[in-house]
Amino acid sequence: MIFVRNAVLWSPIAIKWSGDYHVVTIDVRHDGLGRLERVFAPTELLAQQRAEALRARWDNVFKRRQALIGDGADILGKFEADERTADAERAASALTGILIHALPAEPGSDWAALYDTSAYGESAPAEPKPPLTETEPQPENFPRASLTLATVLSPGALRRRREAATTKFKAAHDGWLYLKRWRESEYDKTLAIHREALSEWQQRQAAYLDRQARANARLDALVQGYSKGDPDAVIGHCDLGLLALDRPSGFPRFWTMNYAGGALQIDYDLPSMDVVPLVKAVKYVPSRGAFAVSALSESERERLYGEAVFQTALAVLHSLFAGDAADVLRAISFNGWANYIDGGAGRPGRACILSVTADKRLFQGIDLGSVDPQACFRALNGSISPKLAALVTKRA
């Protein structure tokens, strides 16, 4: 299904994730700005909300740009530079705001929104309309010559005129009957095609309703299993919580989990240095009619990357603990993995760069809104791999 709204392409795509449910993705494209971005969420509503917020921001930028087109190249150039600077600032801010954005929500605690109660979206094929039928010709519509003095004096003329009237009636009636039978034959063919199309539609509808019922039944089982601490159901519940967690653009969305005896272990993919923007600010130089770009220093990029990975680890722990309505999680062991390029060997590498085990009661006593993420991570006795230092000095 594809929707076009205000020059923005919305393309919801269902992607199978771990567990018996889907993650909804929406591709938001603005042709006027040449922008394309994909948003993710575990429910259609949340995905639409995220896409709508992005669409509204892009529409606002596009309208402001259009309003300046007639004001000269210098004004438009300054606007473009300011927007590119704002984009760079937003990208950097997203990396340092991961934890704050995760704090208000309690992902995964509301199962009701995940049930699919939608009706089958395809309409049944319309039944064909019966054929039109003209009024059947009648003999009285073709009057025969009446008996007059002239016809008495010329009986042959009377006979010929009566025969002509009969011939006209027969021709008109035969034409009417042929058209009637042809239309009925075509209608019968259309009815047969409709019956076949209706049967196929009913099969698709039945298959849709069956999939919907089975998905809801699996969700029922997950809800009941989660409340009882069933490992598969607990993992499914935690998956939903992580799917709802908002992430900056370019962050991976992959993890694996194991659960036993109240302890959850999660191996979570962290981003590489590629998610850190290179641009710090952009200025327009009227004398050259060109843009001057200021780049982030390596130390600034390293700081942003460190903020991103430490905040991601804490945001994941918070999301899972906060969404644990049934209180089945006693502790979580988080292992953060990242891909990188081994500078010495010149080939791709992969390493666990962060590890921490957090007790739920202890963790929920921390004021995450006011902590320094790295200091908090260390206070939880988290370990940092030497590879983390390599990642912030070698492009991944």
C-alpha positions as a printed Julia matrix, in Angstrom:
396×3 Matrix{Float64}:
   0.0     0.0     0.0
   1.38    3.4    -0.97
   0.06    6.79    0.06
   1.18   10.14   -1.34
   0.6    13.08    0.97
   1.92   16.57    0.27
   4.71   15.33   -2.0
   5.76   12.76    0.59
   5.79    9.05   -0.2
   4.54    6.77    2.59
   5.3     3.13    2.02
   4.41    0.87    5.0
   6.39   -2.37    4.88
   5.89   -5.31    7.23
   9.19   -6.95    8.19
   9.36  -10.22   10.13
  11.29   -9.78   13.35
  12.18  -12.2    16.13
   8.88  -13.2    17.68
   5.39  -13.68   16.23
   4.63  -10.14   15.17
   5.83   -7.56   12.69
   7.65   -4.27   12.82
   6.09   -1.56   10.7
   8.41    0.6     8.62
   7.45    3.68    6.63
   9.63    5.21    3.94
   9.15    8.97    3.98
  10.31   10.7     0.82
  10.06   14.39    0.0
  10.7    15.01   -3.69
  10.93   18.77   -3.24
  13.83   18.42   -0.79
  15.28   15.23   -2.23
  15.04   13.55    1.17
  14.36    9.9     1.98
  14.29    8.34    5.42
  12.82    5.18    6.93
  11.09    5.14   10.3
  10.41    2.01   12.38
   7.88    1.05   15.05
   6.15   -2.09   16.36
   2.69   -0.68   15.59
   1.14    1.13   12.64
   0.03    4.02   14.87
   3.49    4.7    16.29
   5.09    4.38   12.86
   2.58    6.85   11.39
   3.21    9.3    14.24
   6.97    9.21   13.66
   6.54    9.53    9.9
   4.08   12.39   10.3
   6.47   14.32   12.54
   9.25   13.93    9.96
   6.92   14.85    7.1
   5.73   17.99    8.9
   9.31   19.14    9.5
  10.27   18.59    5.87
   7.13   20.32    4.61
   7.92   23.32    6.77
  11.45   23.55    5.37
  10.16   23.19    1.81
   7.56   25.93    2.23
  10.14   28.31    3.71
  12.52   27.57    0.85
   9.8    28.17   -1.76
   8.96   31.51   -0.16
  12.56   32.69   -0.63
  13.02   31.66   -4.25
  12.26   35.12   -5.58
  14.45   36.96   -3.05
  17.78   36.36   -4.73
  20.54   33.75   -4.73
  22.31   35.14   -1.66
  19.24   34.91    0.58
  18.41   31.45   -0.71
  22.04   30.37   -0.28
  22.09   31.55    3.32
  18.85   29.67    3.97
  20.32   26.48    2.48
  23.45   26.87    4.61
  21.39   27.4     7.76
  19.31   24.31    7.02
  22.37   22.17    6.4
  23.84   23.44    9.67
  20.56   22.65   11.45
  20.59   19.13    9.96
  24.15   18.61   11.26
  23.17   19.91   14.69
  20.12   17.66   14.77
  22.26   14.65   13.85
  24.72   15.43   16.63
  21.92   16.17   19.11
  20.27   12.86   18.31
  23.42   11.05   19.41
  23.51   12.83   22.75
  19.75   12.68   23.4
  19.2     8.92   23.12
  18.73    8.37   26.84
  16.54   11.44   27.46
  14.22   10.42   24.62
  13.91    6.91   26.07
  12.98    8.02   29.59
   9.33    9.18   29.24
   7.99    6.04   27.6
   7.42    2.59   28.98
   7.76    0.53   25.79
   6.21   -2.87   25.53
   3.87   -2.55   28.53
   0.69   -2.12   26.46
  -0.1    -5.3    24.58
  -3.59   -4.17   23.52
  -2.25   -1.93   20.75
  -0.53   -4.92   19.17
  -3.72   -6.92   18.52
  -4.84   -6.79   14.92
  -8.56   -6.05   14.79
  -8.58   -4.46   11.33
 -11.11   -5.53    8.73
  -9.95   -7.08    5.49
  -8.95   -4.1     3.37
  -9.86   -5.38   -0.11
 -13.46   -4.73   -1.16
 -15.49   -7.59   -2.6
 -15.81   -7.48   -6.4
 -18.95   -5.62   -7.41
 -21.77   -7.74   -8.8
 -22.42   -6.96  -12.47
 -25.62   -5.09  -13.31
 -28.33   -6.95  -15.24
 -28.43   -6.1   -18.95
 -30.66   -3.36  -20.27
 -33.84   -4.56  -21.98
 -35.67   -2.46  -24.54
 -39.43   -2.71  -24.89
 -40.4    -5.67  -27.01
 -41.84   -4.57  -30.38
 -45.56   -5.3   -30.75
 -47.57   -5.78  -33.98
 -49.7    -2.76  -33.18
 -46.56   -0.65  -33.38
 -46.52   -1.48  -37.11
 -50.13   -0.77  -38.22
 -51.4    -2.59  -41.28
 -53.26   -0.73  -43.98
 -56.93   -0.27  -43.16
 -59.77   -1.1   -45.47
 -60.75    1.97  -47.5
 -62.42    2.65  -50.85
 -58.98    2.85  -52.44
 -57.87   -0.5   -51.04
 -61.17   -2.09  -52.1
 -60.56   -0.9   -55.62
 -56.94   -2.15  -55.46
 -56.76   -5.33  -53.33
 -53.19   -6.05  -54.45
 -51.98   -2.77  -52.99
 -53.74   -3.59  -49.7
 -52.02   -6.98  -49.56
 -48.61   -5.5   -50.3
 -48.98   -2.82  -47.65
 -50.03   -5.4   -45.07
 -47.14   -7.68  -46.01
 -44.72   -4.74  -45.66
 -46.04   -3.97  -42.19
 -45.65   -7.63  -41.18
 -42.1    -7.69  -42.57
 -41.13   -4.56  -40.65
 -42.55   -5.98  -37.42
 -40.73   -9.28  -37.89
 -37.42   -7.55  -38.62
 -37.78   -5.3   -35.57
 -38.78   -8.22  -33.34
 -35.95  -10.44  -34.63
 -33.44   -7.63  -33.98
 -34.83   -7.08  -30.51
 -34.71  -10.81  -29.74
 -31.13  -11.15  -31.05
 -29.94   -8.2   -28.96
 -31.77   -9.55  -25.89
 -30.21  -12.99  -26.24
 -26.72  -11.52  -26.91
 -26.92   -9.31  -23.83
 -28.12  -12.21  -21.7
 -25.26  -14.36  -23.0
 -22.69  -11.65  -22.2
 -24.28  -11.15  -18.81
 -24.0   -14.87  -18.08
 -20.3   -14.72  -19.0
 -19.82  -11.68  -16.74
 -21.65  -13.47  -13.94
 -19.35  -16.49  -14.31
 -16.26  -14.23  -14.15
 -17.73  -12.46  -11.11
 -18.45  -15.75   -9.32
 -14.84  -16.82   -9.9
 -13.51  -13.44   -8.74
 -15.78  -13.52   -5.7
 -14.63  -17.02   -4.82
 -10.98  -15.94   -5.04
 -11.71  -12.82   -2.97
 -13.46  -14.95   -0.32
 -10.41  -17.22   -0.2
  -8.08  -14.23    0.26
 -10.35  -12.79    2.94
 -10.52  -16.13    4.74
  -6.73  -16.46    4.58
  -6.32  -12.91    5.94
  -8.75  -13.51    8.8
  -7.07  -16.84    9.55
  -3.62  -15.23    9.7
  -5.05  -12.45   11.84
  -6.69  -14.91   14.23
  -3.53  -17.01   14.5
  -1.39  -13.92   15.1
  -3.75  -12.7    17.83
  -3.82  -16.19   19.33
  -0.02  -16.23   19.44
  -0.11  -12.81   21.07
  -2.6   -14.17   23.61
  -0.17  -16.96   24.35
   2.68  -14.44   24.68
   0.67  -12.28   27.07
  -0.22  -15.24   29.25
   3.27  -16.73   29.0
   4.94  -13.43   29.84
   2.93  -13.05   33.04
   4.1   -16.54   34.03
   7.73  -15.92   33.13
   7.8   -18.26   30.15
  11.23  -17.66   28.49
   9.95  -17.38   24.92
   7.17  -15.02   25.96
   9.51  -12.87   28.05
  11.88  -12.55   25.09
   8.94  -11.68   22.82
   7.8    -9.02   25.28
  11.31   -7.55   25.45
  11.56   -7.57   21.67
   8.46   -5.38   21.51
   9.94   -2.97   24.01
  13.13   -2.61   21.99
  11.21   -2.18   18.73
   9.38    0.78   20.26
  12.64    2.41   21.34
  13.43    5.4    19.13
  16.9     5.41   17.58
  18.88    7.97   15.59
  19.04    7.49   11.84
  21.54    4.86   10.74
  21.51    2.87   13.99
  21.32   -0.92   13.58
  18.19   -2.71   14.74
  19.39   -6.2    15.59
  19.79   -8.09   18.82
  19.53  -11.6    20.26
  18.34  -12.52   23.75
  18.3   -15.4    26.19
  16.24  -15.58   29.37
  16.39  -17.92   32.36
  15.49  -17.6    36.02
  14.74  -13.87   35.92
  18.02  -12.99   34.15
  18.01  -11.67   30.59
  21.12  -11.67   28.42
  21.09   -9.45   25.34
  23.68   -9.17   22.6
  22.92   -5.85   20.97
  24.34   -4.33   17.79
  25.79   -0.86   18.37
  26.51    1.59   15.56
  29.89    2.18   13.98
  31.55    5.57   13.71
  29.71    6.12   10.42
  26.67    7.37   12.34
  28.62   10.35   13.64
  28.24   13.36   11.33
  31.29   14.84    9.65
  29.82   18.31    9.22
  29.67   20.82   12.05
  28.37   23.91   10.25
  27.82   25.28    6.75
  28.12   28.91    5.67
  27.24   30.56    2.4
  29.93   32.81    0.89
  28.2    35.37   -1.37
  31.43   36.54   -3.0
  32.08   33.03   -4.32
  28.49   31.87   -4.58
  29.54   28.69   -2.77
  29.24   26.93    0.57
  32.03   26.69    3.15
  31.84   23.58    5.32
  33.28   23.31    8.84
  34.03   19.74    9.86
  33.81   18.21   13.3
  37.21   17.48   14.76
  38.18   13.88   15.45
  38.0    14.52   19.19
  34.46   15.89   18.82
  33.39   12.87   16.77
  34.95   10.52   19.33
  33.05   12.26   22.11
  29.76   12.0    20.2
  30.34    8.32   19.45
  31.12    7.57   23.09
  27.96    9.43   24.15
  25.92    7.44   21.63
  27.06    3.97   22.67
  26.9     4.57   26.43
  23.48    6.2    26.18
  22.24    3.37   23.96
  23.25    0.79   26.56
  21.47    2.68   29.36
  18.41    3.34   27.17
  18.09   -0.37   26.38
  18.31   -1.29   30.07
  15.76    1.37   30.97
  13.34    0.34   28.23
  13.4    -3.31   29.23
  13.09   -2.68   32.98
  10.45    0.05   32.61
   8.33   -2.12   30.34
   8.47   -5.14   32.67
   4.91   -4.82   33.97
   4.85   -8.43   35.2
   8.13   -7.96   37.08
   9.77  -11.05   35.6
  13.16   -9.42   34.99
  15.53   -9.58   37.93
  18.69   -8.55   36.08
  19.91   -7.83   32.56
  23.32   -8.54   31.09
  23.96   -6.22   28.16
  26.69   -6.91   25.6
  27.15   -4.23   22.94
  28.7    -5.36   19.67
  30.06   -3.18   16.87
  31.49   -3.74   13.41
  34.66   -1.94   12.38
  37.54   -2.02    9.94
  40.74   -3.52   11.29
  43.27   -0.91   10.25
  46.23   -3.27   10.54
  44.74   -6.18    8.64
  42.56   -4.06    6.36
  39.53   -6.28    6.78
  36.19   -6.05    8.59
  36.17   -6.88   12.29
  33.56   -7.31   14.99
  33.97   -6.93   18.72
  32.02   -6.67   21.95
  32.92   -3.14   23.06
  30.61   -2.71   26.08
  29.37   -5.13   28.74
  27.35   -4.52   31.87
  25.07   -6.47   34.19
  22.42   -4.43   35.98
  20.16   -5.42   38.85
  16.62   -4.14   38.31
  16.07   -2.7    41.78
  19.42   -0.95   41.78
  19.04    0.36   38.24
  15.56    1.77   38.8
  16.88    3.75   41.73
  19.16    5.77   39.43
  18.05    9.2    38.24
  18.91    8.66   34.58
  17.82   12.16   33.66
  20.74   13.74   35.49
  23.6    11.25   35.2
  26.7    11.34   33.06
  26.14    8.25   30.84
  29.73    7.03   30.86
  30.15    7.61   34.59
  26.84    5.82   35.25
  27.95    2.9    33.07
  31.19    2.6    35.02
  29.36    2.9    38.34
  27.33   -0.17   37.29
  30.7    -1.97   36.99
  30.38   -1.98   33.23
  33.42   -3.02   31.24
  34.76   -1.27   28.16
  36.76   -3.18   25.57
  40.01   -1.77   24.22
  38.31   -2.07   20.84
  36.14    0.9    21.78
  39.22    3.11   21.68
  40.07    1.63   18.28
  36.6     2.36   16.98
  36.82    6.02   17.8
  40.15    6.39   16.04
  39.45    4.19   12.98
  36.5     4.63   10.65
  34.12    1.66   10.83
